């Protein structure tokens, strides 16, 4: 697969706008009006950061991680329940958002539920074509949902929209309890093969942190 690049970040666009505003005034004169414009542009950028961070589940919004996205690929993180996959994904997205990239977080089961609700008049989630134009796209807990024909078709539509954009598409961060071979058996070869091509595979192992926390509270209460 050819090298993939992340599109120009929103921070780059902001700095370009600030440079344009400054260039309007010769000899380095920078009036109060222009300064207000610059401050407003920076405030808008800060609000965009806050809006994107709200997509991350509240428990993980302050997450930090040593995981880094590979230079030219996304990342598929799999392993047992409770080892920190969602925490790692949240940390990577948080870093990308703060760096100025346009990101989206999908808890896959919730996203599918929103689509179902939209059939009965509820608000529809972002379309696959819109999500494929983000810089970074997180798919959390892929494969946990019951693999009905409709579920598989919906997930394929999203993954394929990302895949078809090639180098201009978002970097994927995917978490799952399923190794790639198991994902293929659950959601089909078409989904799994595209994800494997787009992502580096990383396995996380260890004890269930949530259960360990519960046992620690029980021990402290004795």
C-alpha positions as CSV (number, residue, x, y, z in Angstrom):
1,X,0.0,0.0,0.0
2,X,1.3,3.5,-0.8
3,X,2.2,5.8,2.0
4,X,-0.8,7.6,3.6
5,X,-0.7,11.2,4.7
6,X,-2.8,13.1,7.2
7,X,-4.6,16.0,5.5
8,X,-3.6,19.6,6.5
9,X,-4.7,20.2,10.1
10,X,-7.2,22.7,11.3
11,X,-4.3,24.4,13.2
12,X,-2.6,24.9,9.8
13,X,-5.8,26.5,8.5
14,X,-6.0,28.8,11.6
15,X,-2.4,30.0,11.3
16,X,-3.0,30.7,7.5
17,X,-6.0,32.8,8.4
18,X,-4.1,34.7,11.0
19,X,-1.3,35.3,8.5
20,X,-3.8,36.6,6.0
21,X,-5.3,39.0,8.5
22,X,-1.8,40.4,9.4
23,X,-0.9,40.8,5.8
24,X,-3.8,43.1,5.2
25,X,-2.0,45.8,7.1
26,X,1.3,47.2,5.7
27,X,4.4,48.0,7.6
28,X,3.6,45.7,10.4
29,X,0.6,47.8,11.6
30,X,-1.7,45.5,13.5
31,X,-4.8,47.4,14.6
32,X,-7.2,46.5,17.5
33,X,-9.8,45.3,15.0
34,X,-7.4,42.8,13.5
35,X,-6.3,41.7,16.9
36,X,-9.9,41.1,17.8
37,X,-10.3,39.0,14.6
38,X,-7.2,37.0,15.6
39,X,-8.4,36.4,19.1
40,X,-11.8,35.4,17.8
41,X,-10.2,32.9,15.3
42,X,-8.2,31.4,18.2
43,X,-11.3,31.2,20.3
44,X,-13.2,29.4,17.5
45,X,-10.3,26.9,17.2
46,X,-10.4,26.3,21.0
47,X,-14.2,25.7,20.8
48,X,-13.6,23.2,17.9
49,X,-11.2,21.3,20.2
50,X,-13.7,21.2,23.0
51,X,-16.5,20.0,20.6
52,X,-14.3,17.1,19.4
53,X,-13.2,16.1,22.9
54,X,-16.8,15.9,23.9
55,X,-17.2,13.0,21.5
56,X,-14.8,10.9,23.7
57,X,-16.7,9.1,26.5
58,X,-16.5,11.3,29.6
59,X,-14.5,8.7,31.6
60,X,-11.6,8.9,29.1
61,X,-11.5,12.6,28.1
62,X,-8.3,13.2,30.1
63,X,-6.7,9.9,29.0
64,X,-3.0,9.9,28.1
65,X,-1.1,7.1,26.5
66,X,2.3,6.0,25.2
67,X,0.6,4.6,22.1
68,X,1.5,6.5,18.9
69,X,-0.1,6.2,15.5
70,X,2.4,4.7,13.0
71,X,3.8,7.1,10.4
72,X,1.7,6.0,7.5
73,X,-1.0,3.8,8.9
74,X,-3.9,3.6,11.4
75,X,-3.8,1.3,14.4
76,X,-5.9,-1.8,15.2
77,X,-5.7,-2.5,18.9
78,X,-7.1,-5.8,20.1
79,X,-7.0,-7.8,23.3
80,X,-9.1,-9.1,26.2
81,X,-11.7,-7.0,28.1
82,X,-10.4,-4.4,30.5
83,X,-6.8,-4.1,29.4
84,X,-7.0,-0.4,28.4
85,X,-7.8,-0.4,24.7
86,X,-10.4,2.3,24.9
87,X,-8.1,4.4,27.2
88,X,-5.3,4.1,24.6
89,X,-7.6,5.1,21.7
90,X,-8.9,8.1,23.7
91,X,-5.3,9.2,24.5
92,X,-4.3,9.1,20.9
93,X,-7.4,11.0,19.7
94,X,-7.0,13.6,22.4
95,X,-3.4,14.2,21.3
96,X,-4.5,14.5,17.7
97,X,-7.3,17.0,18.5
98,X,-5.0,19.2,20.6
99,X,-2.5,19.1,17.7
100,X,-5.3,20.6,15.5
101,X,-6.5,17.6,13.6
102,X,-10.2,17.0,12.8
103,X,-11.2,13.8,14.6
104,X,-14.3,11.8,15.2
105,X,-15.1,9.1,17.9
106,X,-17.6,6.3,17.2
107,X,-18.5,3.8,19.8
108,X,-19.6,1.3,17.2
109,X,-22.6,-0.1,19.1
110,X,-24.0,3.3,19.9
111,X,-23.5,4.5,16.3
112,X,-25.5,1.6,15.0
113,X,-28.2,2.3,17.6
114,X,-28.4,5.9,16.4
115,X,-28.8,4.7,12.8
116,X,-31.7,2.4,13.9
117,X,-33.3,5.3,15.9
118,X,-33.1,7.5,12.8
119,X,-35.3,5.0,10.9
120,X,-38.1,6.0,13.3
121,X,-37.6,9.7,13.0
122,X,-34.7,10.2,15.4
123,X,-31.6,12.3,14.7
124,X,-29.3,10.6,12.2
125,X,-25.6,10.3,13.0
126,X,-23.0,11.7,10.6
127,X,-23.0,10.0,7.2
128,X,-20.2,7.6,6.3
129,X,-19.1,10.0,3.6
130,X,-18.7,12.8,6.1
131,X,-16.8,10.6,8.6
132,X,-14.4,9.6,5.8
133,X,-13.3,13.3,5.5
134,X,-12.0,13.5,9.0
135,X,-8.3,13.4,9.7
136,X,-8.6,10.7,12.4
137,X,-11.5,8.3,13.0
138,X,-11.8,6.1,16.1
139,X,-14.0,3.0,15.9
140,X,-14.3,1.8,19.5
141,X,-15.3,-1.8,20.4
142,X,-15.7,-3.1,16.9
143,X,-17.1,-6.6,16.7
144,X,-19.0,-6.5,20.0
145,X,-22.4,-6.1,18.3
146,X,-24.5,-9.0,17.1
147,X,-23.3,-9.6,13.5
148,X,-26.6,-9.4,11.7
149,X,-26.7,-8.9,7.9
150,X,-27.6,-5.2,8.5
151,X,-24.9,-4.6,11.0
152,X,-22.2,-6.1,8.7
153,X,-23.5,-4.1,5.8
154,X,-23.5,-0.8,7.8
155,X,-19.9,-1.4,9.1
156,X,-18.7,-2.3,5.7
157,X,-20.2,0.9,4.2
158,X,-18.2,3.0,6.8
159,X,-15.0,1.1,6.4
160,X,-15.2,1.1,2.7
161,X,-15.9,4.8,2.6
162,X,-12.6,5.3,4.5
163,X,-10.8,2.8,2.3
164,X,-11.8,4.3,-1.0
165,X,-10.4,7.7,0.0
166,X,-7.0,6.2,0.0
167,X,-4.2,8.5,1.1
168,X,-6.7,11.3,1.6
169,X,-8.8,9.3,4.0
170,X,-8.6,9.4,7.8
171,X,-6.2,7.5,9.9
172,X,-8.2,4.7,11.7
173,X,-7.9,3.9,15.3
174,X,-9.8,0.7,16.0
175,X,-10.3,-1.2,19.3
176,X,-11.7,-4.7,19.5
177,X,-11.7,-7.8,21.6
178,X,-11.2,-9.7,18.4
179,X,-7.9,-10.6,16.7
180,X,-8.0,-9.9,12.9
181,X,-8.8,-13.6,12.1
182,X,-11.7,-13.6,14.5
183,X,-12.9,-10.2,13.2
184,X,-13.0,-11.7,9.7
185,X,-15.1,-14.6,10.9
186,X,-17.5,-12.2,12.7
187,X,-17.9,-9.4,10.3
188,X,-16.6,-10.9,7.0
189,X,-13.5,-10.8,5.0
190,X,-14.4,-7.6,3.2
191,X,-14.4,-5.6,6.5
192,X,-11.4,-7.3,8.0
193,X,-9.1,-7.2,5.0
194,X,-9.7,-3.4,4.5
195,X,-8.9,-2.7,8.1
196,X,-5.8,-4.9,8.1
197,X,-4.5,-3.0,5.0
198,X,-5.2,0.4,6.6
199,X,-3.9,-0.4,10.1
200,X,-0.9,-1.7,12.0
201,X,-2.0,-4.5,14.3
202,X,-1.2,-4.2,18.0
203,X,-2.2,-6.7,20.7
204,X,-2.7,-5.6,24.3
205,X,-2.6,-8.1,27.1
206,X,-2.8,-8.2,30.8
207,X,-5.4,-8.4,33.6
208,X,-8.8,-6.8,33.5
209,X,-8.2,-3.3,35.1
210,X,-11.8,-2.8,35.9
211,X,-12.0,-6.0,37.9
212,X,-8.7,-5.3,39.6
213,X,-10.1,-1.9,40.7
214,X,-13.2,-3.6,42.1
215,X,-11.1,-6.1,44.1
216,X,-8.9,-3.3,45.3
217,X,-11.9,-1.4,46.7
218,X,-13.2,-4.6,48.3
219,X,-9.8,-5.2,50.0
220,X,-9.6,-1.6,51.1
221,X,-13.0,-1.9,52.7
222,X,-12.1,-4.9,54.9
